[in-house]
Amino acid sequence: MKNAFKTTTALAFLAGAMASPAFAGMEEATQFLDTEIGDVSTLSREEQEAEMQWFVDAAAPMEGMEIKVVSETITTHEYESQVLAPAFTAITGIKVTHDLIGEGDVVEKLQTQMQSGQNIYDGYVNDSDLIGTHWRYQQVRNLTDWMAGEGKDVTSPTLDLEDFIGLKFVTGPDDKLYQLPDQQFANLYWFRYDWFNDEKTKADFQEKYGYELGVPVNWSAYEDIAEFFTGRDMSYIEGEPSSGVYGNMDYGKKDPSLGWRYTDAWMSMAGMGDKGEPNGLPVDEWGIRVNENSQPVGSCTARGGATNSPAAVYAVNKAVEWLQQYSPPSAAGMTFSEAGPIPAQGNIAQQMFWYTAFTADMVGDGAAAVLNEDGTPKWRMAPSPHGAYWQDGMKVGYQDAGSWTLMESTPVDRAKAAWLYAQFVTSKTVDLKKSMVGLTFIRESTIQSEQFTERAPKLGGLVEFYRSPDRVRWSPTGTNVPDYPKLAQLWWQNIGDAMSGAKSAQEALDSLCEQQERVLERLERAGVQGDLGPKMNEAKDPSEWLSQDGAPKAKLENEDPEPQTIAYDDLIQRWSSDQSATTMEAEGDKPMDDASMKDDAAMEKDGESQPAQ
């Protein structure tokens, strides 16, 4: 009812604002609503038309302007570039070119604009991983002040910020909003539900390991499951492979995508950092420590950081071990984009680090090997298991939040036009349709829509996850990272040495933390971030830090605790009851229910949860 009230209020505002019957562009808007949106919207047709009328009127002073915006190339942004950008141009008269380039190239263009002051793009869809960078450098427009000041006349009355689920990811320590979420996706645990639910498979696993096969709660169980399935003949299940089965999927090529494989929360999943949400404090998942003023003070254990701590070494060693022993031989030479489609081929039993951005591919053409005849998936997604150093209250996984970012170096009129486009592609009129295409949710109203209730059984747990309270426990890089572009490039180069065997995990992480500290020291000397920049600790014997509570943590005597699993159906029940599924203990290692896939899908549909509070 709260959202309905806001919509009614907004309509009243719009009616009052239309002092003159200006309908320039409404013919095009009507055509767009008829042909592209229809009833695939959380707004009524009347509300859609009112929202479109506001865009027409707000854009009128800028009619004829040409702007350029940029984003990475994923399905959601392809839809924006190919469908929504032309529609916006037709409706508003502002010609927008929406370029699609690699994620690394987006960061490079943004960094060049920051350094040169030249306006390369009028708007960027930039990962909120850069929130610490933007907050410290103050080179992006603070949207809180923008919407109340220069951008007030082009800020939609139906924007409804409270409907966005990821605002905490784009908010600085000063409580100002620096970006507007455009798409979000998490990395979760992916597994073959049909294999895990097969009676012979369960019996064989029970006999070998002494506990029930299920969703692994910790890394010990994940490792057992990886070992169990690797090389297993699955042909006793009709249509499944007799050879070439693997218990893990990953990638290891020395490439920029290898860096975010680790900065995207792998270390926090292992338990490297401190407790805290959305990110660990004072030590985050990059191993960077900050003081009480949010100033970075170190990355190596000698300065209180954790990048080269025992927990970090454990995290990298496990990834290397699983890549070598339980993954396809070709995986070590793959990048992120090359490895992503592999599970859809039908030979992978589980993957701990799987981005939900691949959901659309996993239920589309080419995924027949992992789909039932009725289109329901043979697979499911669940919370990723955690490592030996992890404790309740710590970050449990990563969530990408590609977000609209307006640079201070962009002229005001062009920034206004870009802001209109950003609001158009995230508006309630179009968001449900965009989400149906890309499956990268940003709005509560979309997640709770009837359309996604109906579609949920075919999405393998995606809707249930985003309707659960757990969704906020998966988060992007936080504000401890003072210069994402400079620091991120260090990760893939050093981790690559560990993956290839050129260095041990300890050697690679020692090098990484030292290089990170050199960047922090340069930032401190230059003073470019003022009072928000690094203020390095004096180095001391690492044992002094390791003996204290919190991160960095001393090496555990036992890095292989008792394995724990949980039945997938129990996870869904927890989510449907608005409970977290990430802090549970395996209750007697209960086996999965013996219900058929069809019954499971019906249960998921009937047991929908209420909005997270």
N, C-alpha and C positions, 0 to 999 in steps of 0.2 A: 504493500500500500504506500510505503514511503516513496518508492520510485514513481508510482502512478501519480501521487500528489505533485511530485516535482515536474512531471511531464505536463500535467494540467496547468500548473503555474507558468511553465515555460510557454505554453500555447497562449495563455492570456497575455503574457508579456509580448509575444510576437504579434498578436492581434492589435495590441496597442501601438506597437512600434511601426506598423504599416500605415503610416499617415497618408501615403499616396499609393494608389494601386499600381505599383511598379511590378510587372510580371515578366521582365526581361529574363529569358532563360528558363522560365517555368514550363514552356512547351517541351524543351529538352529534358528538364527534370522529370516531367510526367512520363515522357517516353522511356527514360532510364528506369523509373519506378515500375513501369508496365513490363518492360522487357527483361530487366536484370534482377530486380528485387522481389516484386510480387508480394507474397505473404511471408517470405523468408526474412523477417525482421521482427524485432521485439516491439516495434512501434506499430500502431494502427496506420491505415492509409492516410487518414487525416493528419496524424502526427508526422508522418513522413513528409507530406507536402508542406506542412508548416516549417519543418526543419530545412527543407530545400529552399523554401522562400527566403528564409533568413540568410542562407548562403548567397543566393542571388542578390539580395539587397546589400549585404556586407561587402560583396566583391565589386559592386557597381563602380566605385571610384577607381578601381584598379583594372577595369576592363581593357583588354589589349596588352597587358603586361605579359612578359614571358619570363618564367622562372625555371630553375633546375634544382632537382632534389636527387638524393642518392641513397641506396640501401644495398645490402648484400643480396645474393641471389638465392632465395628460397621460395617455395610455392606461394606463400602469403604475399610476398613482395612482387612476384610475377603477376599475381591477380591485380594488385594495385597498379602496377605499371601498364599492364595491357588492357585492363577494363576500367578501373576507377579513375585513373589519370585522364583518359580521353573523356570520360563522363564529366569530370570536374571542369575540364576545359570547355565543354559544350554548355554546361549549366551556368558557369560563372563568367566566361569570357577571358579568364586568366589561363594562358597556355602554359601547362606544366609538362616538363620533360622529366620523367622518373627513370634515372639510370640504374641499372643493375650491374654490380661488380662484385668481386670477391670481398669477403669480410675484412681480410688484411688490407685490401686496397682502400676500403672505406676509412679505416683507421689512418692509413697513410695520407689520404686526401685531407682528412680533418686535421691531422698533425701539421701538414703543410700550411693550411689556412691559419692555424694557431700561430705558427712561427713567422709567417710572412705578412699576416694581416690582410692578404688579398682574398676577395670573396670568390671562392671556387664554386661552392654550392650554396644555395639559399636555405636548404634544410637537409639535415642528415638523419637517417635512422641509424643510430649509433648505440651499441650495446651499453646498458647501464653499468657494465663493468668499469666504465670510465668515470663513475660518479665521484670518486676521490680526486681524479684529475680535474674534472670540471669545477668542483667545489673549491679546490685550492688555487687554480690558475684564474678563475673568474673570467674566462674568455667565452663562456656561453651565457646566453640570456637566462637569468633566473626567472622561471615562468611564473612564480608566485607574484613577483613585483610586476612582471610584464603584463599579466592578465588584469592587474589593478591599475596599470599605468598606460604606457604607450600602446599596448595591445588590447586594451579594454574594449575598444569599438569593434574589434574583430574576434572577440572571444564569444563563442556560442552560448546562449542561455540554456541550451540543452546538452552541454558538454557533460555535465554530471560527473565530476571527478570522483565522487564517492562510489561510483559504479565500477571504477577501475580497480583491479585486484592487486596491482603491483606498485602502488604509489610509494610504499616504503623503500622500494629498491631505487627509486629515482629522487629521493629526498636526502639532502645533505645534513650534517650534524647541526646546521643552523636552522633546521626545519623548513628550509626553502625547497621548492620543487624545481629541479633543473632540467628534467626531461619528461616527455609524455609517452607512456608505453604504447607501442603499436602492435607488437606480437610477443608472445611468451611461450617458451617450451622448456620442459625440465629434462634432466637425464634420470632415468629410472632403471630398475632391473627388468629385463625382458626374458621370457622363458616359454618353452613349448608346453602349454597347459595339457595338451592331449597326451604327450609322452609322460609327463609327471603323474597323470591320472590313470595311466594304464596299469592294470592289476599285476601283470607279470613284471613290469618295470619296477613297480613299488616293492613287490616281493623280493626281487633280486637285490635292490638297494638295501632293503631292511636286513637281508641275510648277510650282506657284505659289510655294512657299516654299523648295524645295530640300532638304528633309529629310522624314523619315517622320512621318506622323500617328500619334500615340500619346498616352499619358498624359503631360501636361506636367510636367517636373521643376522648371521655373522659370517666373516670371511672364512672361518674354518669349515663351515658347512658348504659354502660356495666352492671351496677347493675340492672337497669330497665329491660333490656333484659333478664338477668339471672332470675329475679323474674318472668317475663312473661312466660318463657318456662318451668320452673320447675313445674312438675306435670301436664303439659298440655297434653290433648288428641290430638295427631296429626294424628289420623286414618282417618280424613277427606281427607288426602292426601293418595292416594292408596299405600299400602305397608308399611306405616309408623306406628309406635307404638301407642297404645292407652293409655299406662301407662309406668311408669319408665323413663320418659323424664326429663332431667336435664339441667339447664341453665348455668352450669359451670363445669369444670373438673380441678382437681388439685391433689396434693398428700401431705400427712402430717406426714408420719412415721418418727420417730427420727432416721435418717439414714444419712450417708455422702451426699447422693444425695439431701437431704433437704437443705443443706448448699448452694450448687450452684444454687438451685432454687431462692435464695435471692441475692447472690453475682453476679449472672448472670443478673444484671441490674434491678431487681425488684424495688430496692430503687430509682434508677435514673428515672425509668418510673413513680414512684410516685412523683418525683420532689425533692428528698432529697439533691442532690449534687449541684455543680455549673455548669454553662454553660461551654462548651468546647468540642471539637471533636479531637480525638476519645473518650476522657474521660474528665470529669469535672475537672477544675482547679480553685482554689487550692484544693477544696474538691471533691473527686471522689465518685463513687457509693458504695464504702465500708464505706464511711463516714470518710475516712482518709484525713487529711489536710497535705499539704506540703508547705514548704517555697519557696522562690525564687530560691533556689539551689536544688530543688526537694528532700529535706530531710523531711521525715515524722515528724510532730510536735505534732500530737494528733489525737484521735479518738472520745473522749467525747466532749460534747459541752463546757465544762469548759476549754478546750484547743483549741477550735476552730474547732473541728471535728463535725460530724453530725450523728454518728452511733446511738445515743440515742436522737436525736432531735425530735421535734414534727412531722416533715415530715416522719421520720423513723417509729415512733409509728403509724402514720396513715397508712403507707404502710403495716405493719404487721397486724394491726387490720382488714383492709379490706380483706386481704388474709384469715385470720381466719374466719371472718364472712361469706365470700362467700363459703369457704370450708364446713362450718357447715350448711348453709341454702340452698345452691343451687347445691350441688354436691352429687353424689352417696354416701350413708353412708360408703361404703367400702373404699372410697378415702382417708379418714383420716389415714388409716392403710397401705397405699400403698407407694412404693418407685417410683422413676423416671421411671425405666424400667417397673414396673408393671402398672403404670398409662398410659404410652405412647400409648398402643394399644386400649384403651377403646373407644375413639371417633369413631374408625372404626366399632364398633358394632352397631352404628346407633341410639343411644339414647341421644347423647350430642348435644346441640344446638350451643354452642360456647365454646371456650377456649382461654383465653387471652394470656397464656404463653405456646405456642406450638412450639416445635423444628422442624425445617424443615428436620432434619435427619430422621423423621418418614414419610417423603413423600413417599419413596419407599414402605413402608408397607401399606400406605393409598391408594395406587393404585394397590396393588398386590393381591395375593390369600388371602382370608379371609376378604377382604374389600368390598364384594359385597353389603353390606347394605348401603354403601356410594358412590356407583358407579352406573352410568346409564348403560343401556344394551350395549351401544357402547363403554364403557370403560372410558368415560369422568366422572370426579368427580362431585358429588352432592355438594361438599364443595369447599371453596376457602380459601386462606390465604391473609391477608392484614396487614397493620401496626397495631401494638398493640396500644390501647388507652392509654392516659396518665392521671396521677392523678392530684389532685387539686393544688399541689405545683409545678408542671412542668411548665417551661417557654420555649419559642422558643429559640433554641440554645443549649439546654441541650441534653444529650444522651437520645436516645429514645428506645434502646433495645440492646440485647446482640447478639454477633456473635462468635461462637466457631471457633477457627482457630488452629486445630491440626497441629503442625509444626515440621519438622525435626530439631533435636537438637544434636549437637556433643559436648561431654564433653571434657574438657582439660585433664582429667585423662585417656582418651582413647589413646593408642599408635598411633602415626602418621599413620603408615601403615594401621592399622585397621580403623582409622577414614577416611582415603582415600577410602577404600573399601566401608564403610558405606555411604560415600558421593556419590559414584557412584550409589549405590542402590537408595538413596534418589532422585537423579536426574532422574534415570530410571523410577521410579514410578510416577514422576511428569512431565515427558517429554511430548512434544507435540505429539509424536508418540502414546502414550498410554492414555493421559489424557481424551480425548473425550470418549473413551470406558469405562474408569474407572468411569467417571462422569455419563455415561448412566446407570451404575450399581448402584452407590451409591448416585448420585444426590447431591454431596457436592462440589460445584464449587470452583476452585482456579484460573483458567485462563480466561482472557478476550476472547481469541480466541475460547475457548470451548463454552462459554456463547453465543457468537455471531454466532455460527455455524448453518448451514442450518438444521442439524439434530435436534437441539433443537428448532429451529423455528417450525419445523413440529410437534415436540412432545409437545410443550407448552400447547395446549388446554387440554391435559390430565394430567397436573401437577398443576392445580389449582392456578396459579399465581406465581409459583416459578421462572419461567424464566423471567417473567415480572419484578419481584422484583429485580433479579440480573442484569437485563439490565437497571435498573433505577438508578438515582443518589442517591437514598435513601440508597442503599446497604452499603455505607461507614458510615452511621449514626448508624448502628448497629455494636457494637464493643466489643471486649473482655475486660477483666480486664486490666487496664493500669499500669503505672509505679509507682503510689503512693504506691502500695502494696509491701513492701520490702522483705517479706518472705512468699510466698503463702502457702507452706505446713504447716507452724506453725500457720498461721492465719486462714486458711480455716477450720481447724478442730474445731475452736471455734464457728463457725456460726451454724452448724447443731445441736450442743449440746444446745446452748442457744435458738435458734429459736424453737427447738423441745419442750422446756419448755413452750413457748408461744402457740404453736399449741395444746399441750395436756391440757392446762389450768393450769399447775402447777405454772406458773407465768403469770402475766399480760404482755402485750407487753412492757410497760415501764420498768418493772422490768427485763425482759429478755434482753432488749437492754442496760440497765444500766450495767448489768453484762457483756454483750458482749463487750461493749466499754472499760470497765475497764480491762478485760482480754486482749484485743488487746493492750491496752497501756502498760500492764506489759511486753508483748512480745517486743514492741518497746523500752521500757526502758532497757530491757536486751540486746537488740542489740546495743543500744547506749553505755551501760557500757562496753560491750565486744569489741567494736570498730572493729568488723570483717568486716564491710562494709566501713570502712574508712570515707572519706568525703562525701560518698553517703548515709551513714546510717542515722538513726533517730537523731534528735536534738530537744528534747521535749520542748514544750512551758510550761511556768509556768501556773498552774491552776488559774482561776479567776472566778468570778461570771458569770455563763452562760448567764445571761441577757445582759452582755456587748457584747458578740458575737452575740446573737440573735437580738440585736438592730441594727447591722450593715447590710450593703447590702450583698447579696449573702448567701451562706450556712455557718453555720447553720441558718435556717429560723425560725422565730417566728411562733407560732401556728396561723393558719388562723381562723378568726371568722366563716367563712363558708367553710367547707371541702366538701360540696356537691353542686358545681356550676351547672348552668343550663346544662342539658344533651344535647349533640350534636351528630348527626349521619351524615353519608355521604353515598351516593349511591356507591356501589362497582364499577359499570361501570365508574363512575367519577374518581375513583382511577386509574383504568387501563388506562383511557384516559390521566391522568396526567403523569403516568409513560411512556406511549407511546410518550408523548410530551417532554420527558426528564425533567419533573418537579418533585419536591419533593411532596410527598403526606402526609408528616408528619406535615407540618406547616399550613395546610389548616384550614379554618373555615368551619363549616357546612353551606353551602349556602342555607339558607331557609329550611334546613333539607329535601332536596329533596329525594323523594322515589326512590327505585331502578327501573330501566327500566322494562317494562313488557315483554321484549324479552324472547324467549325461551332459554333453556340451549344451544341448538344447535346454535342459532344465536349469543349468547354470546361467545361461543367457537370460532366461525368464526371471530367475531370482534377482539378477542384477537390475533388470528393468523395473521389477515390482518394488525393489528395496531402495528407491532413490532417497538420497539424503536431503536435508534442508540446507539452506544457505549457511556458509560458515559465518560465525559471529566475529 
